[in-house]
Amino acid sequence: MLPSPRKPYVNAALAHQQRWRGRIGMTLVASLSVLAGMTDAIGFMASGDFVSFMSGNTTRLAVAISEGDLGLMGRLLLLVATFVAGNALGVMVSRFSRRHALPLLLCIATLLCGATLLPFNDMLPTLLAAIIAMGMLNAAVEEVNGLPVGLTYVTGALSRFGRGLGRWLLGERRDGWRVQLVPWMGMFVGAVIGALLQQQMGLKALLVSGIMAGLLGLVSLKIPRRWHLGFMPR
């Protein structure tokens, strides 16, 4: 049986669509990583605690345990547990909204903007609101064209990039490892922006993060629905 003359055109169209899905997906990943970096830098500079970098808070928790600092231990345990709860809540919102990014990002925007309305004489409630938002953010994109991505942490991205670089130096030509620098660059740029904003506005700078989350939610409406289904958690 002769192959269909349309098959090469169909394959080319599918490959073109996959490339565009990857580009749009990684642009979204970069934008959300900027948001995460901004928020983390704002929270860290204001309070000394990480908002999205739970590896740092975990190391600080271990040090607090070794020093017997019960107050700091309790605080850091609360921060880590809140981040975990935020991740769980993000998946639930994603499922209830039938995996549309807009409701999730609007919830995040509400939390970040609402955090600026809380009294700053006790930073903990503001910090917890921001941490829940960052936990939820991880449900916005989990993978792009089958490649796992992280939004609020970049250790995994740097590790995947480094392993890919090692394989490339050994002569292996696998795809996908270079794009792991995208979330790292996004978080780095976002952290610089967040640090500058915090110096000028203090914790009120979280309002900028909230506005950005809302705008990204509106922009996400332009992304085809079937692509969202591939980006967001099942």
C-alpha positions in Angstrom: 0.0 0.0 0.0 1.4 3.4 -1.0 1.9 6.0 1.7 -0.6 8.8 1.7 0.9 11.9 0.0 -0.7 14.0 2.8 1.3 12.3 5.6 4.5 14.4 5.2 2.4 17.6 5.4 0.5 16.3 8.4 3.8 15.4 10.2 5.3 18.8 9.3 2.2 20.6 10.7 2.3 18.6 13.9 6.0 19.4 14.3 5.4 23.1 13.7 2.6 23.1 16.3 4.8 21.3 18.8 7.6 23.9 18.4 5.1 26.7 18.9 3.6 25.0 21.9 7.1 24.7 23.4 8.0 28.3 22.7 4.7 29.6 24.2 5.1 27.2 27.2 8.6 28.2 28.0 7.7 31.9 27.7 4.9 31.3 30.2 7.4 29.4 32.4 9.9 32.3 32.2 7.2 34.8 33.1 5.9 32.8 36.1 9.5 32.3 37.3 10.1 36.1 37.2 7.0 36.4 39.4 8.3 33.7 41.8 11.8 35.4 41.9 10.2 38.8 42.6 8.1 37.5 45.4 10.8 35.5 47.0 13.3 38.4 47.0 10.6 40.8 48.5 9.8 38.4 51.3 13.4 37.5 52.0 14.6 41.1 52.2 11.7 42.1 54.4 11.7 39.2 56.8 14.8 37.1 56.3 12.6 34.1 55.4 12.3 32.5 52.0 8.9 32.6 50.4 9.4 30.0 47.6 12.9 28.6 48.3 12.0 25.9 50.7 15.4 24.2 50.4 16.9 27.3 52.1 14.2 27.2 54.8 14.9 23.5 55.3 18.6 24.0 55.8 17.8 26.9 58.3 15.4 24.5 60.1 18.1 21.9 60.5 20.5 24.6 61.9 17.8 25.8 64.3 17.3 22.2 65.5 21.0 21.8 66.1 21.1 25.1 68.1 17.9 24.2 70.0 16.2 27.4 68.9 12.6 26.3 69.5 11.0 29.6 68.3 12.8 29.6 65.0 12.1 25.8 64.6 8.4 26.4 65.0 8.4 29.3 62.6 10.3 27.5 59.8 8.2 24.3 60.2 5.1 26.5 59.7 6.6 28.1 56.6 7.5 24.7 55.0 4.1 23.2 55.9 2.3 26.3 54.4 4.2 25.9 51.2 3.2 22.2 50.9 -0.4 23.2 51.6 -0.2 25.8 48.9 0.9 23.2 46.4 -2.0 21.0 47.3 -4.4 23.9 47.1 -3.0 24.8 43.7 -3.8 21.4 42.3 -7.3 21.5 43.8 -8.0 24.9 42.2 -6.6 23.6 38.9 -8.9 20.6 39.0 -12.0 22.5 40.1 -11.4 25.1 37.3 -11.0 22.3 34.8 -7.3 23.1 34.4 -7.7 26.7 33.3 -4.8 28.9 34.4 -6.9 32.1 34.9 -8.7 31.1 38.1 -5.5 29.8 39.6 -3.6 33.0 38.8 -6.4 35.2 40.0 -6.4 33.3 43.3 -2.6 33.9 43.5 -3.1 37.6 42.6 -5.7 37.9 45.4 -3.5 36.4 48.0 -0.5 38.6 47.1 -2.5 41.8 46.9 -4.4 40.9 50.0 -1.1 40.3 51.8 -0.3 44.0 51.5 -3.5 44.9 53.4 -2.4 43.0 56.5 -0.6 44.8 59.4 3.1 44.8 59.0 3.9 45.0 62.7 3.7 41.2 62.6 5.0 40.0 59.2 4.1 36.4 59.7 0.5 36.5 58.3 1.7 38.5 55.2 4.5 36.0 54.7 2.2 33.0 55.0 -0.2 34.5 52.4 2.7 34.9 50.0 4.0 31.4 50.6 0.6 29.9 49.9 0.5 31.9 46.7 3.9 30.6 45.7 3.0 27.0 46.5 -0.1 27.4 44.3 2.0 28.8 41.5 3.6 25.5 40.9 0.3 24.1 39.6 0.3 26.6 36.7 2.8 24.7 34.6 4.3 21.3 35.4 5.7 20.3 32.0 6.2 21.6 28.5 6.3 19.1 25.6 7.0 16.4 28.2 9.9 18.3 29.8 9.5 18.8 33.6 9.8 22.4 34.8 9.8 24.1 38.2 8.6 27.6 38.7 9.4 28.5 42.3 12.7 26.6 42.7 15.6 26.2 40.3 17.9 23.6 41.9 16.3 20.9 39.8 16.5 23.0 36.7 20.2 23.6 37.2 20.7 19.9 38.0 19.0 18.8 34.8 20.9 21.4 32.8 24.2 20.3 34.2 23.5 16.6 33.5 22.4 17.5 30.0 25.6 19.4 29.5 27.6 16.4 30.7 25.9 14.1 28.3 26.5 16.7 25.5 30.2 16.8 26.3 30.2 13.0 26.0 28.8 13.2 22.5 25.1 12.5 23.3 22.7 14.7 21.5 19.5 14.8 23.5 17.0 17.6 23.3 15.5 19.7 26.0 18.3 20.2 28.5 19.2 23.7 27.4 15.7 25.1 28.1 16.2 24.2 31.8 18.1 27.5 32.1 14.8 29.4 31.3 13.3 29.1 34.8 16.7 29.9 36.4 17.1 33.0 34.3 13.5 34.0 35.0 13.9 33.6 38.7 17.2 35.5 38.7 15.8 38.4 36.8 12.7 38.4 38.9 14.7 38.4 42.1 16.7 41.5 41.0 13.5 43.3 40.2 11.9 42.2 43.5 15.0 43.4 45.5 14.8 46.8 43.8 11.1 47.1 44.5 11.4 46.1 48.1 14.0 48.7 48.7 11.5 51.3 47.5 8.2 49.9 48.7 8.9 47.4 51.5 6.4 44.6 51.7 4.0 46.8 49.7 6.0 45.6 46.7 3.9 42.4 46.9 1.2 44.4 45.3 3.3 44.5 42.1 3.6 40.7 42.3 -0.1 40.4 42.6 -0.8 42.7 39.7 1.7 40.7 37.6 -0.1 37.4 38.5 -3.4 38.8 37.4 -2.0 40.1 34.1 -0.4 36.7 33.4 -3.8 35.1 34.1 -5.4 37.4 31.5 -2.6 36.7 29.0 -3.1 33.0 29.5 -6.5 33.2 27.9 -4.7 33.6 24.6 -3.1 30.2 25.0 -5.1 27.4 23.2 -7.1 25.3 25.7 -5.5 22.0 24.5 -2.0 23.4 25.3 -3.1 24.3 28.8 -4.2 20.7 29.3 -0.6 19.6 28.6 1.0 22.3 30.8 -1.1 21.9 34.0 -1.2 19.0 36.4 -3.5 16.1 35.7 
